[in-house]
Each structure stands twice: as structure tokens, then as C-alpha cells.
Amino acid sequence: MVNVFIHEVDLMQKIEAIIRPERFEFVKKALEENKIYGLTVTNVEGRGDQKGIVLQYRGGEITVDLIPKCKVEVVVKDTDLQLIVDLILTAARTGKIGDGRIFVSPVTRSIRVRTGEIEE
């Protein structure tokens, strides 16, 4: 049987940033410099308003419909949300189409697997 401990904490927010893979190290460094170490990174594919890209290959054109991206997920206290979003925006931005998107959503519960501790 697992012991469950419930703690009231500050509200938490989940930040999902879809960014260019080549900008990931800049984002990671910016977060680490601000003592944000916990994150999840996933290589993903997607497309936005540009609907893919057209490349020249062996004298012809090919359309790449889904572009490789990197998804960075960070859960932060509500009070730190704007700082972290600003850090990601600054580190990920190139100013060109395809820089990505940031999504923010509330986290209503977090459960630590090792201890069963629940934060609501």
C-alpha cells in the first residue's frame, strides 16, 4: 500500500513550447541560469501557417509537409509563469516564420511517483 500525502501549494501552470530544434540548447541554458532544471523534451513534427516547406532535391521540388520541432514542457508556480515564458520567448526567437508556439495550461494535481505525495 502506498502512503498518500496531500499538500496545498501555489497554483501550477504547464508550459508547452514548440520550438526549432536548433534553439533548444539556448532555451535550456536560459532556464538553467534561472534555476529551472525540471523539464521534459520531446522531438515532434508539425506545421503551422506555412503548411510545410518546399525544398529543391536533384533538380526537382519536394514538399516537406511536417517540420521537425522540439517540444519543451515545464511545470512552474503561477508566480513564476511570466518570467519563464519570457525566457523561452527570448531564447527561442529567431524572428523568422516557424519559430514555434507556447501553450499554457493549469495543472490541477501533481503526484510524486516515488513517495505518492500529491500537490493540489
Secondary structure, DSSP 8 states (H G I E B T S, - for coil): -----EE----EEEEEEEE-GGGHHHHHHHHHHTT----EEEEEEE--TT-SEEEEETTEEEEE-SEEEEEEEEEEEGGGHHHHHHHHHHHH--SSTT-EEEEEEEE--EE-TTT--EE-
